[in-house]
Amino acid sequence: MTFLFICYIISSVFYKFYVDINPEIKAMIFNIPVSSNTYAVDMPTECPICKIGIQPNPLCAKIYETENKHITRLGVFLKCPVCHHAYVIEYSRDSERYSNFEIMNYCEPNHFKEKTFDDLPHELSSNFKRIYNQSFEAETQGLYEIAGMGYRKALEFLIKDFLILEYPDDAESIKQMTLSNCISNKINNENIKVVASRCAWIGNDETHYYRKHEELSINDLKEFLNVTLYWISACISTKKALSIEKK
């Protein structure tokens, strides 16, 4: 369904913005008339500043050339209806032969919002949370090559903190073990072992030259990392429950 958003007078020209919303993928497609042409672009449904799901208010749009006169960009200036801050998105074409701008180059400013980890057991140290959020901030800024390595490090700290909690007498040896050995030889919970091992495989791909699992991405790494945390939290809570005797 198409909705008329707003008309603004810019350089004596009325720009009309329309938006189509796909409820399945939660994506917005704005049809933006600029001069005599109309361009369809995918619009993020989350404000990059306040991180709240929104239908942004477009303010203006302009097409401009790069240093290469044959390559053009589309810049769209928007305002969040919740926090009322403005931000800009730049788009480019996959090929100048195509009319629409399919590629979103950047969305700025993009503020980082820390993940809180309400389910993180207090028995575990804060190392995991700190490393994860530093990696998350890198990912937010588009630094995907180093973000993946950070998530891999967060996994290692999570696993080793958990094992030290389980085997305090082996703390020094656990600190010196490889992550692979920790998962294979020290973790008894099968759910943790399965998910953590796969998470480690993807994490290793993020740190090495050769990628063994090309079909998997940083999103899969984060998914398995969060599931690993879930099973570790469940394991700690279950152990705590088993220590309670009926009265």
VENQUIUR-V647734 format. One record per run of one state. SS is the DSSP state (H for helix, E for strand, - for the rest). FROM is the first residue (numbers start at 1). TO is the last residue. If there is no record, write none. Layout:
ss->(SS & SS)
from->(FROM & FROM)
to->(TO & TO)
This chain:
ss->(- & E & - & E & - & E & - & E & - & E & - & E & - & E & - & E & - & E & - & E & - & H & - & H & - & H & - & H & - & H & - & H & -)
from->(1 & 2 & 11 & 13 & 23 & 27 & 35 & 37 & 44 & 46 & 47 & 53 & 54 & 57 & 66 & 72 & 80 & 86 & 93 & 103 & 109 & 127 & 141 & 144 & 167 & 168 & 177 & 179 & 187 & 190 & 208 & 218 & 243)
to->(1 & 10 & 12 & 22 & 26 & 34 & 36 & 43 & 45 & 46 & 52 & 53 & 56 & 65 & 71 & 79 & 85 & 92 & 102 & 108 & 126 & 140 & 143 & 166 & 167 & 176 & 178 & 186 & 189 & 207 & 217 & 242 & 247)
